[in-house]
Amino acid sequence: VVAPAARAEDGYDLWLRYKPVEASVRAAYAARAAAIAPTRDTPTMKVARAELERGLTGLVGKPASAAAGSRDGVILLKADSADTALGDEGYRIRTLTVNGRTTTVIAANRDVGVLYGVFRYLSLIQTRQSVDKLDIASAPKVKLRMLNHWDNLNRTVERGYAGQSIFDWWRLPGHVDPRLVDYARANASIGINGAVLNNVNAKADSLTAPYIAKAAAVADTLRPYGIKVYLSARWSAPIEIGGLKSADPLDPAVAAFWKAKADELYKAIPDFGGFLVKANSEGQPGPQDYGRTHVDGANMLADAVGPHGGVVIWRAFVYSHQQPDDRAKQGYSEFKPFDGQFRDNVVIQVKNGAIDFQPREPFHPLFGAMPKSNLGMEFQITKEYLGFSTHLVYLGPLYEETLKSDTMAEGKGSTVAKVVDGQLDGRKLTVMAGVANIGSDRNWSGSQFDQANWYVFGRLAWDPEASSRAIAEDWTRMTFGNDPRLVKPVVAMMMGSREAAVDYMTPLGLHHQMGRDGHYGPGPWVSGGPRADWTSVYYAKAGPDGVGFDRTPTGSNATAQYAPAVGACFADLKCVDEKNLLWFHHLPWDYRLKSGDTLWDGMVRRYSAGVAYVDGMNRTWATLAPYVDARRHAEVADYLKIQRDEAQWWRDASIAWFQTFSKRPLPPGEKPPA
Ligand code: GCU
C-alpha cells in the first residue's frame, strides 16, 4: 500500500474529467470551440454556460466570449426553439453558418435541453468524435428518469456500499455540501431528472417541518440542473407525526392530513416531484392494514399531490409470508386485477424481475400486463446481489437484456422497453428508476467501475433502446481515455462481466443463493428462520432427484402470468433459454443440456467459467497499467483480486453444497472445492 500522491486521480470527477485532448487534435477542436456567445441568464442557462466553459477549458483551452457571427468557432446556446420533436427536454446541436461564420448552435425549447445539449457536445470531444459538421437531435423517451436513494436520515444507506449518504441531514439546511452540485452535474450529464432522497423503508420524520426545510435546500441546489426532489412516504405517517389514530386511506381525516402535508411540501418546494411508496411489503405499513387496497392508498395520495402537479410512485414489490404462493407470483397477483383503476398521476413501479434484483431474472410478468396503467421500471444500480462495490460487474447488459425482452403483450415486438417508454400503450407518464449506488466515498460509487452502472442507467433511461456496449465505450473513453489499446479490452471486460457473475454465483437460472442478511457471499445452504422465501433452499429445491424451481403448470404455474406464447415457451424445455432453465424447471441431475453435458456437469463447468473470466479480467487489467493513472489502476487491480478469490469461494461453496445432493463426481478437469 502506497500513500497516494496529493493530486492523484481518485475518481471524484467521474466521466466528467475534461483532460486536455492530444496535441495532434487540439487545434482542430479549438477552432470549432473558440468562444461562447453571451446567453440569457436563467439559473439553468448559467450552469449550462459554466459547464461548457469548464469543459472546453480543460479539453481544448479557455473559450473567449463573442457574439455568434462575429468570428468562426462560436458556440451559441439557445433555449427558444419551437421544435415540437424536441419536447421539454430534448436538444439539437448543429453546425451552421451565421454571417458567413462557422457556428455551433446548441438549441432547445427549454433551458434544461440546452444543458443536456452542452453535456452531449462536451462528450463528443471527450470521446474524440468530430464536431465539424454536426446535426444531432435527441430527446428523452422516458419522462421521469430517477434515482431512488435508499438513504436513511442518519446517513446510513440501505444496501449502500460507497460510504455514508451524500445527504447530510444534520447540517442541512444551514450548510449544503458543494458535493451536491457535482452530484447534480453528473446526473444532468446523463439526463437524470429526479431524485428520491430517502429510503423506501421510510421514517415519518422525513415529512416533518425541519426535514422539509432540509429537503428544500437540496431541491434549491438541484433545480438549476433540471432535477426534481421526491420523498419516500411512510404510510403510517398520519399516526406517527399527525396525531391521528389511523392511516386508513378512506378516513377523511387521513386524506386531510396528506392534503395538508402536500400543501406544506409544495409551499417549501414548488416543483416537488411527489411521493414514492413502499406499502404492505416486508413489514411496512400500508392500506391493507385497514382492509383497503393499493388502489385506495395510491389514489388518496394522488389526490393530495395532484393539484400541485405531483405524482405518486407506488411500488409493486410486495409479497407476504402469509401467502403460501410462490413469491415470484405475488406482485402480479396483487396488481394485475387493478389495471385501469389508478389515477392518471399514479405510476406503478415494478422491479425488473419478480423476485429481487438477482444476477439474472426473467422480466417481471407485470410488464405488458397492465396496459391501462402507468408502469415504471425499477432497476438496482447498487449491486446488492452482485458483489457490492468490490466485484467488477457492468450492469448494462442486465438492463439491456430486460428492456429487450419481448412481453408479446400486443404481438411480437412488444418489448419491455416499449412498455416502459409508453410507446406500446400510448402512455405519457413514464418512469425509469434506479436504486442509487452513490455515497460519500471520494469515487462516489465505492469502485471506479461501479460509476459505469450509474452512467449506463441514466443513458438507458434517456433511451431504453440504446446499446449497453456503445454506452460502455463512451464511459470508458470519458473515464479512462481514448487509446484504443485501452478502450477495446476494457469494454470487452465490462461486457462479459455480468455473465461471469451469473456463472460463479447462480448459473443456469438458479437464484437467491446468497448468504442471509448480508447478501454478499454464497449461502446455498441457508434455511430456516422466519420465512421460507428468505432462504436459498426454497429457491433451489435441490434434492437427490434434481434441482430447480418448477414454475410450469406442474409447479407454481408462474409461467401462466406471462402472455401465452411467452409463458408456453418458458414452460417448454425445448423452447426455454438455458439461462433461465432452473428458474422455471426442476430437473434431474442427469438432464442433458444443449452442450451434451449433464445438468450436474454443466453447472460445475459454468461455476468454473465464471472464475476463469475473473482470472482473465485480472490478466487483462494488469496489461493496462501503461494507460491508466497509477492510483485508479491499483485500486481496480486490488478489487479484481478480491473478486477472483470470491468467485472461487462462490464456486467451491456452491459445488460442495450441491454435490451433497447430486452425489456425482466432478466432470473431468474440474478441481475439487478447496
Ligand atoms: C430488497 C432489499 C431490501 C429493500 C427491498 C425493497 O429486499 O434487500 O433492503 O428494502 O429490496 O426493494 O424494498
Boltz pocket constraint, residues with backbone or C-beta under 6 A from the ligand:
constraints:
  - pocket:
      binder: B
      contacts: [[A, 158], [A, 159], [A, 200], [A, 201], [A, 278], [A, 317], [A, 356], [A, 384]]
      max_distance: 6.0
